[in-house]
Amino acid sequence: MSHTAFFYGTLMAPQVLHRVIWGSQTPPTPAHASLLNIRPAILHAHQRRKVRNADYPAILPVKQKEGKSVRGTLVTGLTDGDIWRLDIFEGSEYQRRKVSVRVLEQGSKKGDGGMGDLAQNEEDNVEGKEVEAETYIWTAGAKYLEEEEWDFAEFVRDKMKRWVGREAAGTDEGFQGRASICGGHLPP
């Protein structure tokens, strides 16, 4: 069975997504690579916030009238096994829920991994069709969240090397902050 998911944090980076579902930062075969389709998308009536002392964010639903939205990636072609591994990765901090997202119709740069132009201003997004997807909603409590929005560009620049690549090659260092990896407990 094929699944569709919306990712808004570390899993927006294809290398991190691939590492979680396939165990390596690149697809193991060209056939694996052809399974997934990654496109930019937007989820309305939600806000993204930093998780205290962690590299990853959380999203929470908000009232539609607040006008908040979260830009992320829409990934189609995920298998039951991929969803099983993603559920383990997300752990008890999050609950997988169905949401409606809008695909962003914009020119994407070659090699952007389907994320589109992340530097584009939100007001310049051109929304396309609505798609049903699953996403991971934060359920561990607001006391673990900062007021500040989580920044994907900052994650890629300053922290992603701990999650993939040479620095992470021998260990799961980047995943150590995940409650799902540390026995279900959030760091203080």
N, C-alpha and C positions, 0 to 999 in steps of 0.2 A: 504494500500500500504506500502511496506517495503522500507526503505531508508538505505543508507550506508553513513557514515560520517567519516572524518578524523579529529581527535582532537590533538592538539599540546600544550595545556596549562593546565589550571586548570581542564578541563574536561577529561584529561587523568586519573585522579584519579576517579576510579569507584564510590566512595562515593559522589563526587561532581556531577558527571553525574547523578547518581540516584536521588540526591536531586533536581536537576533542572527538570528532566523529571517526577519523581514520588513524589516529596515532602518529601522524607526521604532518609537517606544515605544508606539504604539497600532496595532491592526490596520488595514490599509489600507482594508478594506471590511467591512460587516456580515457578508458571507459568510465572510471570513477569521475573524472573531471567533467565528462559530458552529462552526468546525472543531475548536477546542480545548475540552477539558473539564479543569478544574484542580480537584483535591481534595486535602485534607491526607492524608498517609500517613506510615507509619513503617517504617523498615528496621532489623531486628534484627541483632545480631552484627556491627555496624560501629560505628566511632567517627569523629566529625568533628573535625578539628583545623585551626588556623590555618596558612596557608602563610606562611613568613617573608617580610617586606617586600612583602606582597600584600594586596589587598582581599578575596580569595576563599579558600575553604577546600578541604580535601581530605578524602576518607573512605578508611578502611582497614578491611578485615575484621578481626575479633577473634574469639576463642573464644566460643562461645555462653554458656558458663558465666560469662563476665565480666559478662554482663547489660547490655551497652551497646547503645544504639540511637540512630538518627538520625531526627529528624522532618524532613519535607520536603513536597514536593508531587508528586502523581502527575498526569501530563499525558497525556491520550489525544488521538488525532486528529492526531498529527504525521505529516508526509509524508516520503517519501524525501529530498526536497530540504531539508526542515527538519533531518533527521538529518545530512545532508551538511554543512550550515552549522554545526551544533552540533559535529560532529567537528572541523571546522577551528578553531572557537572554542576547544575544549578542548585541541587540540594534542597534542603527544607526551608531556605530563605525565600524561595520563590514558589509560586504556583503557576502552572501552565494553564492559560485561558485563551478562549477564542476572542479575537478582536477583528474589527474591520479597518483596513489600512488603505491608503490611496497610493498607487504607483506614481512616482514622479517622472513625468515626461520631460526629459531634458537631455541635451547632448552630453554623452559621457566621453570622457577622455580615454584614449587607448591605455590599457593596463591599469584601470582604476578598480578592477575587481568587482565591477557592477555597482559600486557605491556612488557613482556620479561625481559631480564636482562638489566636494565637501566644503569648499570655500564660498560657495554660492550663498547669498543671503536668503533667509527663509522666505522673505516676501517675494523673491524671484522664482520660487518653486512653481512649476506648472503641474497641477494635479491631474492625473488620468483616472483610469477606472478604479473602482473600489473592489478590493479583494479580501476574502476571509482568510485569516491566518491564525496561528497560535503564537503567543508570546509569553514571556515569563514575568509575572507581576510580583513585586516585592510584598512579602507578607510577614517579615521578621520584626516590623515595628519601626516607627518614625524615629525613635531614640537613637537608632544606628545610622541615621542619615544626616548629612550636612545640608544646609539651605542652598548651597552653591550647586549650579548645574555641572554635571560631569562633562569633560571635554575630550572628544575622541582624538583630535589632533594632538593634544598633550599626551594622551596615552600612547599613541603611535611614536611620538618623538622621544618620550622620556621613559616609558615603562614596557613597551611591547617586547623589547629585547629579552626581558625576563620571562616572557611567556612562550617565545619561539626563538629559533635561531641558535647561534653558538652558545650564548650564555645559558640557555635553557636546555641545551642538548642532552646533558647528562643527568639532569634533575627535573623535577616538576616545580622548580622554584616559583615560577609565576603563578602557579595554581595554589601555592601554599596558603594564600590569604583567603581562599574560598572556604566557607564553612563546610561545604560538602567534602572537601579534602581534609580539613582539620577535625574530623569527628563530629561535625554538626554544630560547632560553636563558633560564634563570631569573635574575632579578635577584640580586645578591650578598646 
